[in-house]
Amino acid sequence: MEIFPPGLRTVVKEWQIQAMVLVSLSLQIILVLMGNSRKYSTSNKLSFILWVAYLSADWSATVSLSVLSNNAGTIGDDAIDPKFVITAFWAPFFLLHLGGPDTITAYSLEDNELWRRHSLTLVIQVGVAMYVFLRAWTKTALNFLAVPMFIPGIIKIWERVWVLRSASSENFKASMLGRPDPGPNYARYMEEYSSKKDEGYDVTSDTFGEVPVVGDIYFTAPENVMIEDASTLQDSYVFFKTFKQLFADLILSVQDKVNSQSFFQKVSFDEAFKVIEVELGFMFDVFYTKAFKVYSRKGCFLRFISFSCTLSVLLAFLIIEKHAFSTADIVITYVLLVGGIFLEIYAVSVLLNSDWTMLWLSRHKNSAVDLFYRVISSFPLSGNKRWSSTMGQYNLISYCLEEKPAKCSVIEKFLCMYELLEKYRYQDSAEVSSYLKKLIFEHLLKKSKSVLESDLDACKKLCASRGDRVLDNAKCPDCSSREKHNTLKERIEVCDQVSKRAKCLHELGEENDKTIKDSVTKDFDQSILLWHIATNLCYQYDRNTSPNSVQCPNCEASKLLSEYMLYLLVMRPSMLPNGIEQIRFQDTCAEAKEFFKERKSLCDMDQARIILLDVSTEIAPSKVKGDRSKSVLFEGCRLAKSLQFLEVDKKWELVSDVWVEMLCHAASKCRWNHHAQQLTRGGELVTHVWLLMAHLGITEQFQISKGHARTRLSVH
């Protein structure tokens, strides 16, 4: 039985290679235009399009070469068909496409680790293209034009292998290792020691005092202040050369730590975050683009050769005899040549507007540089963003109320993707405000100044703090002192009028203090859920009782961080310490959905929060429910009621500080590869915090020793 009719098979055989070559070129255009945008875009659609294009690009070029190779195998010893000659001329273009654009060499870190596999595949494809070229050889002008087209194709493939290999964890780490250091000659020292001792002398070994480490980092003032962010670019590059070791699991020296601290403890929060942005932009280029290797003298020279070859072939193709070829094949050839030149020009324009070029321009000052800067500043690509400046948001109550319902299609059920898509549906984003950056920076600055330069144990304690340090420093008053405040009694009366919760609120004392302190000593994922629920409920409570309080910066910052940390727990669990976050989240959601389902009059999230606070939590939920279910819904309500007895300003100051410390804890415990992976999704706030912590000396990745011990023999 013939599935495809003969006419359709004829059309496919006649036009399959033409279709494949256009598809391959289209995929390259998508990659080159959109590849760099993932540095600052959090769009899931963009990620999906790039993922499909990245995987399909190599596949389409490889299949096309296979089709050409199959066609070459059917060529007899008679005269070669002109159609095959011109299609064989397209083989070098597939090599050009296999080399990939400058803006995306790896979709994920795993692609760099597979550089050997990529190398073998690409070398085989070069062999296939050469085979097709030799089979089509007839000493025509078109055959001779194919020779220079192999040059840019091979250059591109070599660049891709070179970049993938350099960005692999093994080679990236090896590139930063210094020269082997054997240390002082111990054997010679002991020989001299034993010799003097045998001669009867009284020999002692004295150790010199250690020289204190001071900041000696050297920043060169930018030569050209006309360049936007010239100082920031140069400062960032200096730190990038040192702190990229963190992305290879290497340790920093005390000198590196002190140098960085001496800079970041003196700058504003805005400047500090700018430096971090540029540094992470450099790291993105190292792992996922050709920038770090190709944007050099060698890379520019190779790019010039590649562009010159393609342009010369286009000009030569304009004048050679083409009557033997069909119009469609000639048009496709022109499209390939013009497309290749366009991709090269676009790659150069991206280079000219990159931080690497601006960094170079900031180090030079003359009329030519100024003119060059004015020209490239007028390009539509100027002013590219370095990261999304947004943070993910996730609200547990909104998710449980199913405020964004969607019909489950048959396809979603078949692919078992409904639950995943349901999570994405409730994912939101918010801008990282200046106040939030300031809050985080000032919090870390206090921590940075509280430890000595070489106190590794203190740094470990700071990294391990997840809210307990904030509560210890807060020194909350006990019940007896709190009851003396008239403001508190007034707030209790208001609370009673709003939702009749007087029975819960009058029970002050050690129990409430214990509830608050215990909430930050539980499993980290449990603490996040507890404080997320409590923050949401307190936010609604204060909005009802004192609307002005929810407009205070600490209140807004607390809400943002609360929903951001839950976003990490639900959507980015790999960035948090190991735990049972998925089980705890689904059990909490199950209990919340059951609770809301029983109250059919419930219509919105504000009512849901009020009803949750109405539930009596006089008896600890764990005593009633046991520990089989991991839900923490009403434990979060209990925490919210305990927090309500603090004065409004102090409460939100405490809550915001706890959330910042939780964020810092998550940042310090996340592995470098998870931080690096998020650079392709617009960047994460937690990654910026991690690098900022390292710059301020709050990291475990530094060595205590300051150098070799200095000893001398004393002979008496």
N, C-alpha and C positions, 0 to 999 in steps of 0.2 A: 504494500500500500504506500503510495506516495503522499507524504505529509505536505510537502511544498510542491506546488505546480511547477512544471518546467520553465514557464516564463519568469516566475519569481526567482528560480535558481539561476537563470541566465543573468538577470539584473544584479543579483547579489555578487555573482562571480565577476561581472563586468565593473562594478562600482565599489566593491568592498574595500580595496586599498585606498581609494580616493576618500571614502567616508572615514576610514580609520585615521588617515593623516590629518583630516580636518578636526576630528574629535581630539586627537593628540594635541594639536595646536591650541584648541579651545581650552583644554585642561591646563595647559601652560599659562595661558592668559589669566585664567581664574586664579591660579596659584601666585603668579607674580603680582597681580593687582590686590589680592586679599591676604596674602601670606603675612605681611607685616602688621596688618590691622589687628591680629589676634593679641598683639602686645597690649592693646588698650581697649579691646572689646570683650564684653562678657556674654555676648549673644550665643545662645545654644545653636541657633540656626547657622550662624557663621562657622562655628566649630564643626557642625555636621557637614556643611558644604565643603569645607577644606579637607575634612577626613575622607570624604568620598573622592574628591579631586586628587588628593595625594596618593591614595591607593590605586585609583584608576589610571593616573598618569603613567606610571611605570608599566602597568598591565597593558595599556593601549599601545605604547611604543614597542613593547616586547612582542605582542601579538602581531603587530604590523610587520615587524622584521621577520617574524616566522612565516607570514603570508608571502612576503617577498622571497624568502628563502625557498619556500615550496614552489613558487612560480619559477625561480631560477633552476630548480631541479628538473623542470619539464622542458627546458630549452634544449633544442637539438643542436646538431653541428651546422645546420643551415643558417641562413641569415637571421639575425635576431630581430624580433618584432620591435619597431620603434616605441610602441606603447610600454614594453618592458624596460627599454632603455631609459625613458623618462621617469618611470616609477622607481627604477633602481637608483636614479639620481636623488630620490627622496630619502634613501637610507641614511646618509649623514645627518639629515634633519632629525631623524628619530634618535640618533646619538645625542644631538643637541638637547632634545627633550628629556632624554634619560639623565642628562647632567643636572637637570632641574634649575629653577630660578634661584637668584641670590637670596630672595626673601624667605624661603623655606627649604631647608635641606632635610630637616627632621620634624616629623609631626609630634613625636614624644621622645623622651629620653631613651626609651628602648631601641629606637631606630639607630641611635649612635652606637649602642652596644652591639648591634648586628652589622657593623661596618665590614667585617670580613665576608659575610654572606652577600652584602650589596656589592662588594668589590668583585667577587667571583662572578656574580650575575652580570655586572656591567662589562667585565672583560670578555665574557662569552658573547654578549651582544655586539661588542666591537668586532669580534671575529665573524659573526653572522653578517654584519654590514659589509665587511671587507669581502666576504664570499659573494654576496649579491653584486657588489661593485665589479669584481673580477669576472663574474659570469656575464655581465652586461657590457663588457669591454669590447668596443668596436672602433676605437681610435677616432671617435667623433668629437666635436667641440664640447658637447654636453658631458662626455666621459672625462675630459680634461678638467672641466669646471667642478666635477665632483671631488677632485683631489684637494683643492683648498678648502672645500666645505667639511672635509674630515678633520681639519685642524681645530676649528672651534668646537666641534663635537667631542673630540678627544680631550681638549683642554677642559671643557665643562665636566666631563666624566672624571678626569683626574682631580679637579677641584672638589667635586662632591665626595670622592673617596677620602681625599686629604682632610676635608672638614669633618666628616663623620668620624674618622679615626682620631683626630685631634680632640673632639668633643666627647669621646668615650671615656668613661670614668677612669679606666686604667691609664690611658695616655694623658688625660687631663691632669690626673694626680701626679704622674711622673714628670710632667712638664714643669711643675712647681717645686719639685724636690731640689734642694741645694746640693752643693758639692759634698761628698762624704766627709765627715768630720771625725777623725780618729781621736781627737782630744790630746791633752798633754802626754808626753812620752813617759808612761808610768814605769816601764821596764828600766829605762835609763836612770830615772829618778831613784828607783830602789837599788840599782847597782851602786850609785854614788852613796846612797844612804848606808848600804851594807859595807862598802869599802871603808868609809870613815869610821864606822862602828868597829870594824875589825882592827883598825889602827889604834884603837883605844880611846878614841874621842867620845865625849858625851854629846850625842847628836839628838837634836829635837827638830820637829817639823812644825813650823809656824804658818798659820793661815792669815792672809791679809783680810782686812775688813772689806765687805762688799760695797761697791760704789753705788749710791742711790740712782735709780733710773729716773730720768727727767725727759719730758717731751722734746724731741729734737727733729720732728717731722719738718720737712722743708717744702713750703708752698711758693712756687714762682708766681709773681703777680702777672696776670695776663697782659701780653703785649698789646693786644687789640681789644680795648674795652667796648668797641663798637658792636662786637658780637654779643648777641643776647645770651645772658647767663654764662658769660665767659669764665668768671671766677668759680661758679658752681661746677662747670664742666671740668676744669682743671683739678679742683679739690676732689671731685668724684673719681676721676681717673687715678689719682694718687692712691686713694683708698681702695679702689677696685683692684689694683695690682697686688695689694696685700690681702684684702678680705675675700678675694675669690678662693682662697684656701679653704674657707668654710664650706664651699660647695664641693670639696674633695675630701671631706672628713679629716683635714689636717688641723694642726694646732697652731695658734698664734704665740708669738713671744710676748713677754711682759713689755718689751719696748714697743711692740706694735699696739698693744692695749693702751699704754700710757700716751702714745702719740695720738691715738684716736680720741681718747678721753679729753686730752688737752684742747682738742678742736671742738668737739661736740658739746662740751660743758660751757663753751663761751658763745655759741651761736644761738639764734632764735629757733623756735620750733619749726617755723616755716622753712628756714634755710636747711635745717637738719633733714626734713622730709624731702626737700628737693634733691639733696645730695644722695639720699637713699634711692629716689626714683631713677636718677641717672645711672647709678651703680647697677641697679637691677635691670635697667635697659641694656647696659653693656653685657650683663650675664645672659640675657635673652639672646643677644646676637651671638654669643659664644656657643650656646647649646643648640640653637635652632636655625641659624642663618649662616651664610658664608662671610658675613661682615668681618669677623675678628681675624680671619686669615686672608681673605681676598682684598680687604681694604688696606693694602700695603703696597710697597713699591713693586714687589713681584706680582701681586695680584692685579695692580693697575696695568702693568706691562702685558700680562697675559690677556687682560680684558681688551686692550688696544689691538692686540694681534687678532683676537676673536672677532671684534667688530670690523676691522679692516678686511679680513677674509670674506665675511658675509657681504659687506658692501661691494667689494670688488667683484664677487660672483654675481650680484644683482646687476651691476653695470654691464658685465660681460654678457649676461643672459639677454639683456635688452637688444644686443646687436648681432647675436649669432643667428644662424638660420634655424627656423622652427617650423617649416612647412610640413615636416614629416609627422608632427605631433598634433593631437586633437586640441581643439580650443579649450575644452574643459581641463585637460591636463596642464596646458600652458597657464591658465588662470590659477590653478591650484599651486603651481610652482611659484608664480608671482606672490601669491598669498603667503606661502612658506617663507620666501625670502624677505618680504616686507614685514611679516610677523616676527621673524628672527631679529631683524634690525630694530623693530619697535620694542621688543623685549629687552634688547641691549640698551637702548636709549632710556627706557623706563628704569632699568637697573641702575644706570649711571645717575639719573635724576634722584633716585632714592638715596644713593650714596652721597650726592652733593647736599642733600637736606638732612643727613644723619648727624647724630651727635659726634661721630668720629670726625667728620669733615669740620664741624663747628669747633671741635677741640683743636684741630690743626690750625684753623684760621685764627683762633684766639691767641696762638703763639707767634703770629707773624703780623707785622704792621707795615704796610706800604700802600701806595695808591692802587696797585694792581689787585691786591687782596681786598681792599675796600670796594673796588668796582666789582670784583668777582662776587663778593658777599651781597651787594645790592642786586645783582642779576639773579642769583639763586634764591634770594629772599622773595623775589617776585613770582617764583614758581608756585603753582597751585598746591604743591606738596609741602611747602614750608609750614613750620609750626606743628609738626606731627606730635601727637600726644605720646607720653611714655608709659602711662598705665591708666586704668579706667577711672581711678579716683572714686570708686564706688565700693560698697560692701553689701554682700548678700543679706537678705532678711527672711526670717521664717517665724511665723507665729503659730504656736501650738493650738490655741483656742480657735483661731480662724480655720485651721486645718481640720479640727475635730467637728466644727460646725458645718463643714462642707459648703463654705460660702461661694465656692467657684465650681459648681457641679458640672460634670461633663458626661456625655453618654459613652459607654464603653463599646467600641466597635468590635466586630468579629475579628478583624485583623489584630487589634490590640490584645484580644483574648488569646488568639492563636500564638502570637509571639511572646505572650506572657509579659507584656510591657505596660499593662494598665497601671499597676502600682507605681512603677517608675515615673510614668508620665503624670500620674496624679501628684507625686511629690514635686515635680517640676512646675506643675500648674500653680502651686501655692508658694513658689519661690518668688521673692521680690528683691528689689535693690534700693539702696539709699546712698546719697552722696556722703563721703567722709568729710564732715564739716571741719572748719578751722579750729573750732573750740574743742572738738574731739581730739584732733592732732595735738593741740596744746595740752589737753588733759593727760594724754598718754606720755607726751614728752616730759612734762613736769614731774609726773609720777616716776618715770625712769631716771630722771635727773637726780631726784632725791635718793633713790636707791644707789645710783652710781657714786654719789658723794659719801655714802655711808660705809663703804668698804675700802680696805687698803688695796694697793696696787697688786700685791701678790697673795692676797688672802683667798685661796681657791675654795676653802670650806664655806666662807661667807658668800661667795658667788653661787655655790651650789644651793645654799639655803634660800637665796633670793630667787633662783630659778625654780625651786621647789615650792615657793609660796604661791598659794592659790586662793587668797582671801583671808587666811588666818593671820597673816602679818598685819593686814589692815585692821582687823577686829582687835588684835592685841594692842595696837597703837591708838585705837579709838577710845579705849577706856570708858566704855559706856557706863553711865551711872546705874546703880542698882534700883530696885523697886522703891525702896523707902525714899530715896532722893527724888525719884521721878514723880512720885505722887504729890510732892510739895509744889509742883509747878501748876499754877492756875491754867496756863495755856493747854496743858495736857487734859485737865478736866473739861475744859471747854470743848476740846476736840472729841472727847468721849461722848459728850452730850450731843454734839452734831452728828457723830457716827450713829448714835442710838436713834436719832430722829430720821436719818436717811435709810438705814436698813435694819434697825432693831438688833444690833449686835452687842449690846451692853454686857451681856453675860461673858462673852469672850474677852472683851477689852478690859474689864476691871481686874482680870486675873494677871496682874503684873508680878514681877519678881524674878527669882532665879530660873524659873522654868522657861521664860521667854529668852533670857540671855543664853541659856543652854541650847535652846532651839536654834538660835542664830549661829552660835559658835559651832555646833555639831554639823550644821549644813555645809560647812566648807571642809570638813574632815572626812566626808564620805567619798565614795568613788567619784572621780572627776566628772564623768558623764551624769551621775546622779546629782552632783552639785549644780551643774549647768541647768538641768531640768528644774530643780527646786528653785533656783534663783530666777530662772526665766518666768516660771509661773508666778512667783512672789512679786517680781517687778511689774508684770502685767496687771496683777490685781491691785497693787499699790498705786499704780498709775491711774487706774479707773477710779479708785477710791478718792484720791486727791483731786481728780477732775470734778468729782461730784461735790466734795466738801470745800475745796479751796482751788478754784480754777486757775488762779495766778501761779500756783506752785508748779503745775505741770509745764509751764512755759519757762521755768528756770533751766539754765544750760545743763546742769547736772542731771536733771530729770530726763531731758531729751537724750542726753548722752547715754544714760542708763538704759533707756528703752532701745536705742540703736544697738548698743553692745549686747543687750539681752537677746535680741532677735538675730544678731550676727552670730553669736556663739551657738545658738540653736541651729542656725543655717549650717555652720561647720559640722555640728553633730549629725544632722540629717543628710546633708548633701556632700560633705567633705570629711567623713569620719576618719579617713586615713591621716588627716592632719592633727588629730587629737591622740592623746595617750590611749593605749589599748584598753578596751573595756567591753561592756555589753550594751553599748549605747543603742543599738538597733532594737534589742529586746526590750530595754527599758522604755524607749520611745513608743514602740507599738503597744506595750501594755498600758502605758499612761494614756495614750490616745484611745485605746479600747474602753478604759474606764470612763474617760471624759465623754465619749460618744454615747455610752450607755446612760450616763448621768443626764446628758442633754436630751436624749431621746425620751426619757421618762417625764420630762417637763415640756410638754407640747406647746405651751404658751410662749416659749422662748423664741425670740425672733431676730436678735442681733447679738454682736459680741459684747456690747456694753452690758446688756442684761445678763449675759452668761457670766461675766465677771462678778456682778453683784450677787447673783444666785450662788456662785461658788463661795463667796465670802460669808453668805448666810449659813452655810453648813457648820455646825458645831464641831470643833476639833479639840474638845476638852480632853478626850482620851486620845492618845497617840494612835494614828492610823495603823502603825505597824503592829500594835497590840491586838487590834481587831482583825486585820486582814492576814497576818502572818507574812512570810517572806516568799511564798510560792510565786505570787504575782509581783512583778518588779515595778508596778505603777507607783508614781510618787505624786499623784495629782493632789491629794488632800494634805500630804506633807508640805507641799508647796503653799497650800492655803494656810496651813498652820504657821509657816515661816512668814507669810505676808502679814498675818495678824500680829505676830511678834514685832515686826518692823514698824508697824503702825504706831507704836508707843513712843517712837523717837520723834523729836521735833522735825518738822518738815524739811528745813534746810539741812539739818544734820543727817537726816535719814537719806536724802538723795546724794549728799556728799559721800556718805558711807557706802551706799549701794553702787555708785559710780566707781569708787575706788576699788571695791571688791571685783567688779566686772573688769576693770583695767588689769588687776592682778591676775585674774583668771585668763584673760587674753594673753598676758605675758607668759604665764605658765604654759599655755598651749603652744605658744610660739617657740619657747625654748625646748619643749619636748618633741616637736615635730622634726622629722629627719630632713636633711638638706634636699634629698631628691624629691620629696613631696612639695617642698617650697619651690624648687626649680620647675616642677611640672606645672604648677599653677601660673607660672609666667606666661604660658600660652593661652590662658583664659582670662586675660585682662589684669592679672595680678591679684593678690589677696592682701588685705590689710594686715593679716597675721604674719605674712612674709616680711612686710616692711617693718613691723614691730620686732621681728626676730633679728633682722640685720641692724636695726637701731640699737637693740639691746647689746649686740656684740660690739658695736662702736662705742657704747658707753661702758664697756667692760663687764657687762652682766652676762657672762657666758662661761661655760665650763671648758671651752676649747682654747685654753691657753696654758702655757707651761710656766711653772713657778721659777725655775732656775734662770738666773740672769746671765750666765756665761760660765766659763771654766773657773774652777777654784784656783786661787793664786796662793801657792805655798813656796816656802824656801827652807833650806836646811840651816840650822844654827849649830855651829860647832863650838864646844866649850872645852 
